[in-house]
Amino acid sequence: MIAETVCSAVAAAGLGIAAITAYRKRFLAATRIAAYSLVPLGLVMTGVVDWLADTAFSPMAWAGFGVLGASWVLFASTRAVERRRGGTRKERKAARSAAEREAVAPEASAATLGPANRPAARPAAKPAAESRGDDDFSDIEAILKKHGI
């Protein structure tokens, strides 16, 4: 009963402040103040205040909050363990299947391909030292040409 009286008084005071603000030609602020002051009155009228008062003094409600807190702790701890392991279950499963695919040698299925179905051989690559040197000089030449040297 006292909670309803307090909420009604807060709403009345808020509407009074909104009226004074509107009198000062600050209509946007007055509208905002009126909206905020009507919230406690609306909570009283819908019965939320009674429900909160009943919940605050109910041991069963506090036990329910304890259960909710315990579930939150369990969720948080599983998330922390998941981060340590390195990803979600889907990511670990995808990594495992990728590792299994790479475990099979590429030449293992070459025998099943006929001679007509074999892919063309790669052209022979230049030796590593020779190709590295050409790339370095070509980059330098390009820079020099760019600057007109």
C-alpha positions as CSV (number, residue, x, y, z in Angstrom):
1,M,0.0,0.0,0.0
2,I,2.8,2.4,0.8
3,A,4.6,1.6,-2.4
4,E,1.6,2.6,-4.4
5,T,1.3,5.9,-2.5
6,V,5.0,6.7,-3.1
7,C,4.8,5.9,-6.8
8,S,1.7,8.0,-7.2
9,A,3.4,10.9,-5.4
10,V,6.5,10.6,-7.5
11,A,4.3,10.7,-10.7
12,A,2.4,13.7,-9.4
13,A,5.6,15.6,-8.6
14,G,7.1,14.7,-12.0
15,L,4.0,16.0,-13.8
16,G,4.3,19.2,-11.8
17,I,7.9,19.6,-12.8
18,A,7.0,18.9,-16.4
19,A,4.3,21.6,-16.3
20,I,6.8,24.2,-15.0
21,T,9.3,23.2,-17.7
22,A,6.6,23.5,-20.4
23,Y,5.7,27.0,-19.0
24,R,9.4,28.0,-19.6
25,K,8.9,27.0,-23.3
26,R,11.1,23.9,-23.1
27,F,8.5,21.6,-24.6
28,L,10.9,18.7,-25.6
29,A,12.3,18.5,-22.1
30,A,8.8,18.8,-20.5
31,T,7.6,15.9,-22.6
32,R,10.6,13.8,-21.6
33,I,10.0,14.6,-17.9
34,A,6.3,13.8,-18.2
35,A,7.1,10.4,-19.8
36,Y,9.6,9.5,-17.0
37,S,7.1,10.6,-14.3
38,L,4.3,8.4,-15.7
39,V,6.4,5.2,-15.5
40,P,6.0,4.6,-11.7
41,L,2.2,5.2,-12.1
42,G,2.0,2.7,-14.9
43,L,4.0,0.2,-12.9
44,V,1.5,0.5,-10.0
45,M,-1.5,0.3,-12.3
46,T,-0.2,-2.9,-14.0
47,G,0.6,-4.6,-10.7
48,V,4.3,-4.8,-11.2
49,V,4.9,-3.1,-7.9
50,D,2.9,-5.7,-6.0
51,W,4.7,-8.5,-7.8
52,L,8.1,-6.9,-6.8
53,A,7.0,-6.5,-3.2
54,D,5.9,-10.1,-3.1
55,T,9.1,-11.3,-4.7
56,A,11.3,-9.3,-2.4
57,F,9.9,-11.1,0.7
58,S,9.6,-14.5,-0.8
59,P,12.3,-17.1,0.0
60,M,11.3,-19.1,-3.1
61,A,12.0,-16.1,-5.3
62,W,15.5,-15.6,-3.7
63,A,16.2,-19.3,-4.3
64,G,15.2,-18.8,-7.9
65,F,17.7,-15.9,-8.2
66,G,20.3,-18.2,-6.8
67,V,19.6,-20.8,-9.4
68,L,19.8,-18.2,-12.1
69,G,23.1,-17.0,-10.8
70,A,24.5,-20.6,-10.7
71,S,23.4,-21.1,-14.3
72,W,25.1,-17.9,-15.3
73,V,28.3,-19.1,-13.6
74,L,28.2,-22.4,-15.4
75,F,27.7,-20.7,-18.8
76,A,30.6,-18.3,-18.1
77,S,32.9,-21.1,-17.1
78,T,32.1,-23.2,-20.2
79,R,32.8,-20.2,-22.4
80,A,36.1,-19.6,-20.7
81,V,37.1,-23.2,-21.2
82,E,36.0,-23.1,-24.8
83,R,38.2,-20.0,-25.4
84,R,41.2,-21.9,-23.9
85,R,40.7,-24.9,-26.1
86,G,40.7,-22.7,-29.2
87,G,37.3,-22.2,-30.7
88,T,33.8,-23.6,-30.8
89,R,32.9,-27.2,-31.4
90,K,32.2,-26.5,-35.1
91,E,35.6,-25.0,-35.6
92,R,37.4,-28.0,-33.9
93,K,35.3,-30.4,-36.0
94,A,36.2,-28.6,-39.2
95,A,39.9,-28.6,-38.2
96,R,39.8,-32.3,-37.5
97,S,38.2,-33.1,-40.8
98,A,40.7,-30.9,-42.7
99,A,43.5,-32.7,-41.0
100,E,42.0,-36.1,-42.1
101,R,41.7,-34.9,-45.7
102,E,45.4,-33.8,-45.7
103,A,46.5,-37.1,-44.2
104,V,45.8,-38.9,-47.5
105,A,48.6,-38.6,-50.0
106,P,47.7,-36.9,-53.3
107,E,49.3,-39.7,-55.3
108,A,47.1,-42.3,-53.6
109,S,44.3,-41.7,-56.1
110,A,46.5,-41.2,-59.1
111,A,46.3,-44.9,-59.9
112,T,42.5,-44.8,-60.3
113,L,42.8,-42.1,-62.9
114,G,43.4,-43.4,-66.4
115,P,46.3,-42.2,-68.5
116,A,43.9,-39.9,-70.4
117,N,42.5,-38.4,-67.2
118,R,45.9,-37.5,-65.6
119,P,46.5,-33.8,-65.1
120,A,49.3,-32.2,-67.1
121,A,52.7,-32.2,-65.5
122,R,53.9,-28.9,-64.1
123,P,56.7,-27.1,-66.0
124,A,60.1,-27.4,-64.4
125,A,60.7,-24.5,-62.1
126,K,64.0,-22.5,-62.1
127,P,66.4,-23.2,-59.3
128,A,65.6,-21.2,-56.2
129,A,68.8,-19.1,-56.2
130,E,68.5,-18.1,-59.8
131,S,64.8,-17.1,-59.6
132,R,65.4,-15.2,-56.3
133,G,68.2,-13.2,-57.9
134,D,66.1,-12.3,-61.0
135,D,63.2,-11.1,-58.9
136,D,65.4,-8.9,-56.7
137,F,67.0,-7.2,-59.7
138,S,63.7,-6.8,-61.6
139,D,62.2,-5.0,-58.6
140,I,65.3,-2.8,-58.3
141,E,65.2,-2.1,-62.1
142,A,61.5,-1.2,-61.9
143,I,62.1,1.3,-59.1
144,L,65.0,2.9,-60.9
145,K,63.0,3.2,-64.1
146,K,60.1,4.7,-62.1
147,H,62.4,7.4,-60.9
148,G,64.0,8.0,-64.3
149,I,67.4,6.7,-63.4
